[in-house]
Amino acid sequence: MDNKYCRIFLGSRRGEISFARNYIGRKIFRPYSIEHNNKYYVSLN
């Protein structure tokens, strides 16, 4: 997933995870990580 999606929820890990679930999580359920500000947020892709 592109970093531009992460920027929508700056500083909000829960927001990023929730956004990923709503945006694309319904299609493919597979763990992956988002690199943002040197941190990895685990979401569903």
KOLMARMAR-262559 format. One line per field, with one value per atom (N, C-alpha, C, O, CB): chain; atom name; x, y, z. Coordinates in steps of 0.1 Angstrom, whole numbers, plus 5000, padded with zeros to 4 digits. Glycine has a CB too. Layout:
KOLMARMAR-262559
c <- c(A_...)
a <- c(CA_...)
x <- c(X_...)
y <- c(Y_...)
z <- c(Z_...)
end
This chain:
KOLMARMAR-262559
c <- c(A_A_A_A_A_A_A_A_A_A_A_A_A_A_A_A_A_A_A_A_A_A_A_A_A_A_A_A_A_A_A_A_A_A_A_A_A_A_A_A_A_A_A_A_A_A_A_A_A_A_A_A_A_A_A_A_A_A_A_A_A_A_A_A_A_A_A_A_A_A_A_A_A_A_A_A_A_A_A_A_A_A_A_A_A_A_A_A_A_A_A_A_A_A_A_A_A_A_A_A_A_A_A_A_A_A_A_A_A_A_A_A_A_A_A_A_A_A_A_A_A_A_A_A_A_A_A_A_A_A_A_A_A_A_A_A_A_A_A_A_A_A_A_A_A_A_A_A_A_A_A_A_A_A_A_A_A_A_A_A_A_A_A_A_A_A_A_A_A_A_A_A_A_A_A_A_A_A_A_A_A_A_A_A_A_A_A_A_A_A_A_A_A_A_A_A_A_A_A_A_A_A_A_A_A_A_A_A_A_A_A_A_A_A_A_A_A_A_A_A_A_A_A_A_A)
a <- c(N_CA_C_O_CB_N_CA_C_O_CB_N_CA_C_O_CB_N_CA_C_O_CB_N_CA_C_O_CB_N_CA_C_O_CB_N_CA_C_O_CB_N_CA_C_O_CB_N_CA_C_O_CB_N_CA_C_O_CB_N_CA_C_O_CB_N_CA_C_O_CB_N_CA_C_O_CB_N_CA_C_O_CB_N_CA_C_O_CB_N_CA_C_O_CB_N_CA_C_O_CB_N_CA_C_O_CB_N_CA_C_O_CB_N_CA_C_O_CB_N_CA_C_O_CB_N_CA_C_O_CB_N_CA_C_O_CB_N_CA_C_O_CB_N_CA_C_O_CB_N_CA_C_O_CB_N_CA_C_O_CB_N_CA_C_O_CB_N_CA_C_O_CB_N_CA_C_O_CB_N_CA_C_O_CB_N_CA_C_O_CB_N_CA_C_O_CB_N_CA_C_O_CB_N_CA_C_O_CB_N_CA_C_O_CB_N_CA_C_O_CB_N_CA_C_O_CB_N_CA_C_O_CB_N_CA_C_O_CB_N_CA_C_O_CB_N_CA_C_O_CB_N_CA_C_O_CB_N_CA_C_O_CB_N_CA_C_O_CB)
x <- c(5008_5000_5009_5019_4990_5005_5012_5012_5002_5006_5023_5024_5014_5011_5038_5008_4998_4986_4979_4994_4983_4972_4974_4965_4968_4987_4991_4990_4986_5006_4993_4993_4979_4977_4998_4969_4955_4953_4945_4945_4959_4957_4971_4976_4951_4977_4990_4989_4980_4995_4998_4999_4988_4986_4999_4980_4968_4969_4965_4955_4976_4977_4964_4962_4986_4955_4942_4934_4928_4934_4936_4930_4935_4927_4932_4948_4954_4949_4946_4969_4949_4945_4930_4926_4946_4922_4907_4905_4897_4900_4913_4912_4916_4909_4921_4926_4931_4920_4918_4944_4914_4903_4891_4886_4899_4887_4876_4879_4870_4871_4891_4894_4897_4892_4906_4905_4909_4908_4910_4922_4906_4907_4896_4897_4905_4885_4874_4877_4872_4862_4886_4890_4900_4897_4895_4911_4922_4926_4930_4934_4924_4928_4942_4943_4917_4951_4965_4973_4973_4971_4981_4988_5000_5007_4994_5002_5013_5016_5008_5009_5027_5032_5033_5036_5045_5030_5031_5043_5043_5018_5053_5064_5060_5058_5077_5060_5056_5063_5061_5041_5071_5079_5087_5088_5069_5094_5102_5095_5102_5114_5082_5074_5067_5063_5065_5064_5056_5042_5041_5063_5032_5018_5013_5013_5010_5008_5003_4988_4980_5005_4984_4971_4966_4973_4970_4954_4949_4949_4944_4935_4955_4954_4948_4947_4969)
y <- c(4988_5000_5013_5013_5000_5022_5035_5043_5043_5043_5050_5058_5070_5075_5064_5073_5084_5080_5089_5088_5067_5062_5064_5066_5048_5062_5063_5078_5080_5058_5087_5101_5106_5116_5110_5099_5103_5102_5110_5093_5093_5091_5093_5083_5077_5105_5107_5105_5111_5121_5097_5095_5086_5085_5107_5080_5072_5058_5055_5078_5049_5035_5029_5021_5028_5031_5024_5029_5022_5027_5042_5048_5042_5039_5063_5039_5034_5019_5015_5034_5012_4998_4997_4990_4991_5006_5006_5011_5005_5016_5020_5025_5014_5012_5037_5006_4995_4984_4979_4989_4982_4971_4976_4968_4968_4988_4993_4995_4992_5006_4999_5002_4990_4989_5011_4980_4969_4956_4945_4971_4956_4944_4934_4922_4948_4939_4930_4920_4909_4938_4924_4916_4905_4893_4925_4909_4899_4900_4911_4901_4890_4889_4884_4871_4882_4892_4888_4898_4910_4886_4894_4904_4910_4903_4897_4923_4930_4942_4946_4934_4948_4960_4972_4972_4956_4984_4997_5004_5005_5005_5008_5016_5030_5036_5013_5036_5050_5056_5052_5052_5067_5073_5063_5063_5080_5054_5044_5034_5028_5050_5033_5023_5014_5018_5030_5002_4993_4991_4986_4980_4994_4992_4979_4978_5004_4970_4957_4960_4965_4946_4956_4958_4946_4936_4971_4947_4936_4941_4952_4932_4933_4937_4926_4926_4941)
z <- c(5000_5000_5000_5007_5012_4993_4991_5004_5012_4980_5007_5019_5019_5030_5020_5008_5008_5016_5021_4993_5016_5024_5039_5047_5021_5043_5057_5062_5073_5059_5053_5057_5060_5067_5045_5056_5059_5074_5080_5052_5081_5095_5102_5108_5099_5102_5108_5123_5130_5105_5128_5142_5148_5160_5149_5139_5144_5139_5128_5140_5147_5142_5140_5131_5153_5150_5149_5136_5130_5161_5133_5122_5109_5099_5121_5108_5096_5094_5083_5097_5105_5104_5099_5091_5118_5106_5102_5088_5081_5111_5083_5069_5060_5050_5067_5063_5054_5054_5043_5059_5065_5065_5057_5049_5080_5058_5051_5036_5028_5056_5033_5019_5010_4999_5018_5015_5007_5014_5008_5001_5028_5036_5032_5035_5050_5026_5023_5012_5011_5019_5003_4991_4994_4992_4980_5000_5003_5017_5022_4994_5025_5039_5041_5041_5048_5042_5042_5050_5047_5028_5060_5068_5060_5053_5081_5062_5056_5065_5073_5041_5062_5070_5062_5050_5077_5069_5062_5069_5081_5064_5061_5067_5067_5056_5059_5079_5080_5092_5103_5081_5090_5100_5108_5120_5110_5100_5106_5115_5124_5113_5113_5121_5112_5101_5132_5116_5108_5114_5126_5106_5107_5111_5104_5092_5108_5112_5107_5104_5112_5117_5091_5087_5079_5078_5078_5073_5064_5050_5047_5069_5041_5027_5019_5007_5021)
end
